[in-house]
Amino acid sequence: METNYMSFDEIHEECGVFGIYAPAGTEVGRDIYYGLMALQHRGQESAGISISDTAGPKGNITTKKGMGLVNEVFEKKDFATLTGNIGVGHVRYSTTGGSCIENAQPIAMNYIKGSLALVHNGNIMNADEIKERQMYRGQAHFTTSDSEVLAYEIISERIQSPSIEDAVIKVAGTLKGGYACIIMSPRKLVAVRDPFGIKPLVLGKRDKAYILASETAAIDAVGGQFIRDIKPGEIVTVTEDGQLLSNESLCQKHHAHCVFEYIYFARTDSVIDGILVHEARIRAGQALAKREPVEADIVAGVPDSGLAAAEGYAKASGIPFALAFHKNSYIGRSFIKPTDEERHSAVHMKLNVLRDVVKDKSIVLIDDSIVRGTTMKYIIEMLRQAGAKKVHVRISAPPFLYPCYYGTDVPSSGQLIASDNSYEEIRKKIGADSLAYLQIEDFKEMLGDLELCKACFDSKYPVGKD
């Protein structure tokens, strides 16, 4: 199986989406490429771009997608054919559907009234139910993912609707789950965010071009200015004449924003639902220091996800912050078998300890999560081999106890170390001198009054999993 070299003990987001609508005569292919590069952290298995030219032949959408990182899939020569002023792009990490080219996005399709391309982040929980309806209507399709089911459903409604946005509005009203989708017709761009706001989606602008993306970092990457978050349940359309329309018929009072966007998923320089991710992570570290103080010489974060929380812990505790690891950022994807020996080597490929920083030191080691415990165990061993006297582990999130059904690969409870082990048992398994976690009530200090989905910690699912 092809996998990220650290994937065996990390939580992954499913996808990143990007869309742009620029005035006729503008080329947006490279903009989508740069936007996807800024979203690469959200998915490393496949990447794709679909583009149309509103001044060109009606119904003409050009698509290229492939397995791998963005810069592995696309070459300079590709943008000689990926031409036009409207387009969508996607990076994928699979949680539903296998890791194969058939499931790479965009999903681009032709139908009786034209064509569309769809990019999707999240999980449509009732995709099987929708597929059954399609089969009952005599519209049986061989579909391999919920994204493809969604595309067929929009096409089915579009045939009977006056516009693509009307079709999307009707279909969106039947969906259950956490999702952010961008749908491109050859002349329009339509975006929809789930009514709970579980998955992020933001709107930006550059001159007369509108930009839609999973995170503000992607808008920054193409020189755009962030305008606002797409509201939970909102459906936004960029029309043929460049106008922005909003439909809020699916908006609701109660929201459930994914807390793990702020803990880990989002880039530290992004702003999501009014909260700067970097500052939220610093506040998490501060709350952790207040809740779980310990005497130590230095505070160190596991790169990159633990660094901001470590900064906050150091600030609140008065213990000096130190960079204890060198991170190798140029490994790319690796092909490994999940043996213990190879997993240990994989950790060493990614991280190396700065011996002069940790030797003879008592360390507070900060990370965002412990999933199975394997990676943390190896990191602690590396610190001890480098001469660390003590390693006190502090986690800037509560322990994972339950799976996620909204497009995040939190595994089944049986694979989560915290689901059947006490804190003391986990501490012994990873070899730490002490272990403590952030608690759910600390989220208020981290994120204020933002309504959250934290089901992977407390099993309170905002959308039913049945």
N, C-alpha and C positions, 0 to 999 in steps of 0.2 A: 504494500500500500504506500502511496506517495503521501508524505506528511511533513509538516513543519517539525524541525528537530526538537522543539521544546513542547510540542502539542500534547504529549502524553500527560502533562500535569499543569495545563493552563486552561482557562476558560476563554472561549472564542465567541465573538460576535459573528452573526451570519454573513452580513453583507454591508457594502457601502454603495449608495446610489448618487448619481449626479446627472443634472440636466441643464441645458442652456438654450435660450431662444434669443437670437441676435437679429438685427435688421438684415433684410435681403442683401446679398452681395458680400456678407461677412463669412469668413471661414472659422468654424468652431471646433474642428477636429483636434487641434493641438490643445485648445482650452479643456476639452473633455479629458484628454490624456493627462494634463497637469492636475486637473481636479481629482482624477482617480489616483494619481501618485500620492496626493495629500490624504487620500482615504485608504491607502494600502494596508494600514494596520487593521482595518475592519475585515479583510479577507485576502488570502494569499494563494488560493487554489486556482482561480480563473479570473479573467478580465475580458471585458468586451465593450464595444462602442457601436452604436447605430446612429446614422446621420441622414438627414433629408435636406433638400434645397427647396425652399418654398417657391422659388422662381423656376424650378425645374419641372420635369414631367410629374404630374399628379400620381401619387401612389408609389413613388420611387424612394425606397429606403435601402441604404447600403449598410451592411453589418460586417464587422470582423470581431471574432472572439476566439479565445484559446486558453489552454491550461498554462498556469504559471503566473508570475508577477507581471505587473503592467509593462515594465520595460523589457520583459521577456516575450510578451505577446505581440507588441507593436514595434515596428521598425519605421524609419523615416520615410521609406517608399510607400508605406500604407496610406499616408495622408495625401497622396496623389489621387487616390480613389475615394477616401473618406472625406468627401467634400460637401459643403452645405452650411446653412446658417442655423439649423435646429438639430439637436441631438441629445442622446442619453448615453450614460456609461455605467458600468457596474464592476465591482470587485466582489468575489464570492468566497465564503468559507461555508462548506455544506454542513447543515444540521438535519435537513430533510432532503432526501434524494442523494444519490452517491456522488463522489467526486469524479466526474467524467465530463467530457466535452458536451454531451447531450444536455447536461444541466447548467452549462455556462449561460450567462445572460449578457446582453439583452435577449429576451424572447421576441423574435421578429417574425411576423406572420402576414400573409396576404389573404384577403377574403373578398367576398363579392362586392363590397362597397369601397375597397381600398386596401390599406395595410396599416399595421401598427407595430411599435416596438415597446416592450415593457421591461422595466427594471424594478426590483422588489427587494426590500430588506424586511426580514421578520418571518412570521409563520402564520399561515391561514389555517386555523385549527379545524374548521369545518370544510376543508378542501374535499375530503372524501364524500361528504354529503352533497356538495355542489357537483362533483363528478357523477354521482348517481342521478341527479336531476338531468344532467346533460345526456346521460345514457337513456333515460326515460323519454327524453325529447327526441331520441334518435340521433343524437349528436355524439356518438361514442368516439373517443379519441384515445390514442395511446399516449398517456401523459406520465412523465417521470417525476414531476415536482408540483408543489402547490402553486408555484409561479406560473407554470404552464396551464394548469387548471384555471387560474385567474384570467390569463390572457384569452383563453377560449370563451370564458363566460362573458368577458367584455365584448368580444367580437359578436357573440350571439345576441347580446342586447343592442349592439351598435347597428346591426342589420334592421332592427325594428325601431331605432331611435333617430331623432332628427340630427343629433350631433354626437361626437365622441364623449364630450363632457356629460351629456345626459345619460349615456350608457354607463359611464364610470359612476355617476351618482347613484344610479339604480343598483348596480352591482355592489357598490360599497355598503349599501344599506343591508346587505345580506351576509356580510363577512363577520367572522369572529376571530379574534386573535390580536396580535401586536404586529403592526406593519406600517411601512412607508413605501409608497409606490409612485413612480413617475411613468406616465404613459405618453408616448409620442405618436401622433398621426403625422402624415406628411406636411400638415399645415398648422398643427396645434401641439401644445405641451400641457398635460394635465397631471397634477400631483394630488395625492390623497394621503392623509395621516390617520391612523386608527383613532377612534373616539376617546380612548383613554390616554392617548399620547405616549404609549409605551415605547415606541420607536421614535427617534428624533428626525426632524425634517425642517430645514431652514430655507429662507428666501433671501436672495441678494440681488444686487444690480450693478452693472458696469456700463456706464453711459446709457444706451437704450436697450441693452441686453439684460434679460432676466435670468437668474441662476437659481437652481434648486439643488440642494445637497443634503447629505446626512449630517454634515457638520460645517460650522463656519470656517474651519481651517481650509476647506476646499474652495470656499468663496475667496478667501484671502489669497490662495495659491494662483488664482487667475486674475488678480488685481481688482476684484469686485468689492463692494461694500455691503456688509450685512444690513438687511432691512428689519427682519423679524423672524420669529419662529412661525411655521405653519401651525395654526391652532389645532389641538386635538379634534379630530372629526372634520376638519375643514378640507374642502376640495377647491384647489386653485387652478385656473386655466389661463394660459397665455394664448391669446387668439391670433388669428391670421394678421390682424393689423397691429399687433404688438401691445394690445390692451391686457390688463390683468383683471380677471374676474374671480370673485370668491363666492362659494356656496357654503353656508354654515348649517345646513339642514340636519347634519348628523352630529353637530357639536353638542356636548352635554356638560352638565355641571361638574361631575366628579371625574378626576383624572388619576392616572397611576403611572408616572414616569419611571422608567427603569433606573433603579438606583445604581446599577452597575455601570451605567454610562459614566457616572461621576467618579466611581471607585476605580474603574479600569479601562473600559472600552474607548472612550473618547480621547482624542489627542489633548494633551494638557493645555494647548493654546486655544482650544475651542470654547465657545460660549453656547450653552444649551439651556433653553427655557429660562433665560435671564441669569444663569449662573455661570461664572467663569470657572472652568473645570480645575485649573491649577489652584485657585484659591480654595475651592471646596476640598481638595485633597490636603492642602495645608491645614485647614480647619479640622479635618478628620484626624490628622496626626496630633494636633493640639488636644483634641478631645481624648484621644488614646493616652496621651501623657498624663492628663488629669485623672483618668480612670485607672490606669495601670502604670504607676511610677516604678522605677527601679534604679538602683545605683549602678553607674557605669562610667567608662572613660569617654566613649564616643557613641554617636548615633549614626548608623549607616543604613541606606536604603538599597533594596535589590533593584538594579536598573531594569527598565526605566520606571516601571509602575510604582515602585515603592519610594522613589526619591522625594517627591513633593510631600508625602505624608511624613517621611523622615525629617524633612526640613521643619515641618510643623511640630513634630515631637521634640526636636532639639530646641526649638524656640520656646516651647512651653515648659520644658524641663530644665533648661539651662545647661544641658549637656552638649558639648561641641558636636556639630555635624561634620561628618567626614565622608569623602568618597573612598570606599573600600574596595571597589571593583573596577576593572577595565572591562568594558563590553565590546565584543567584536560585532560590529554592525554590518559586516560585509560577507556573511556566510550565505545568505539567500536561503533557498530550500535545500533540505537534505533528504536522503533516503535511508531510513534506518529500520532495523528490526527492534521491537521493544524488549530487548534483553537488558538485564540490569547493567551489564558491563558497558553496553553501547549507550544506554541512557546516561550513565555517569560521564562517559566521554562527551556526550552532547552538551551537558552542562558546562564542562571545561571548554568546549569549543566556543560557547557563548560568553562565559564569564571567566575572568581570572582575578585572583585576589591580589591586592597591593600589599605585599608582606610588610613593608615598613610602616604602613598605616595601622595594621591590626596586631602586630607582634606585641605580646605582653599586655594587650588591652582587653578590658571587659567591654563587650559591645552590645548595644541595643540594635537588633536587626529588624528592620521594618519591611514588610511586604503587604500587598493588597489582599492576598488570599492564600489558603492552603487547600488544595483540591484533594489529591490523593496522598500528598506528603512526600512523594519521591524526590522532587526537585529540591525542596527545602532541606531534606536530609543530606543531600549531596553538597549543598551550599554550606551548611554548617560544618560538614567534614572538611571542606576546603578551607574554611576559616580556622579550624583547629590545627590543620596541617601547616598553616601559615603562622601559627604561634599565638592565636587568640586564647586568652585565659578563660573567658566565659562568653557565652552567646545567649542573650535574652531575646526571644522572638516576640514581636508585637505585630499583630495583624490589623490593618486599617479597615476591616470589615468584620461583621459577625461570621461565625462558622457556617459554611454551606451545609444545608440539611436536606434540601428538596430539589427536584429537577425543575427546569424551566420549560414552558410550553410555547414561548413566544419568539423563538428564533435565536436562542442562546444555547450553547452546548453544555450547560450544566448537566453532568451525567446523572444516571439513576442513583438513588440514595445509597444503594449497595456499593457504589464506587467512590463515594464521598467519605473521606477518613473521619469526619466529624459525626457522621450519622450513627456510627456504632462504637465510637471511642470517646472516653472522657477527655477533658483537657490534659489530665495527667498522663493518660495512655498515649495521647498524641505527642506530648512532650517527650516521652521516652522513645517513641518510634522515630522521631526526627532528630533526637539527640541534643535538644536544647537544654539550657540550664533553667529556663523558665519560659512560660508561654501564656499569652493573654490576647484577647480579641477586643475589637470595638464592639459595642452592643447596639441593638436596634434603637434604643432611646437616644443614642448619641447622634443619630442622623439629623435631629433637629438642630444641633449645633453646627453640623456640617452643611445642611441644605435648607435651614429655616423651615418655613411652612409648606414647602413644595410637596404636593401629594405624590406618593411614591408607590411603585410596585416593588415589593421586597419579598415576594413569594418564595424565592430560593432560600430565604432565611426563616420565614415564619409560616409558610404554606397558605397564606391568604391570597389566593389567586383572584385578580380583578375580573378576569373573563373565565367562565367555567371551563374546566378541562375535560368534561364528559362529551 
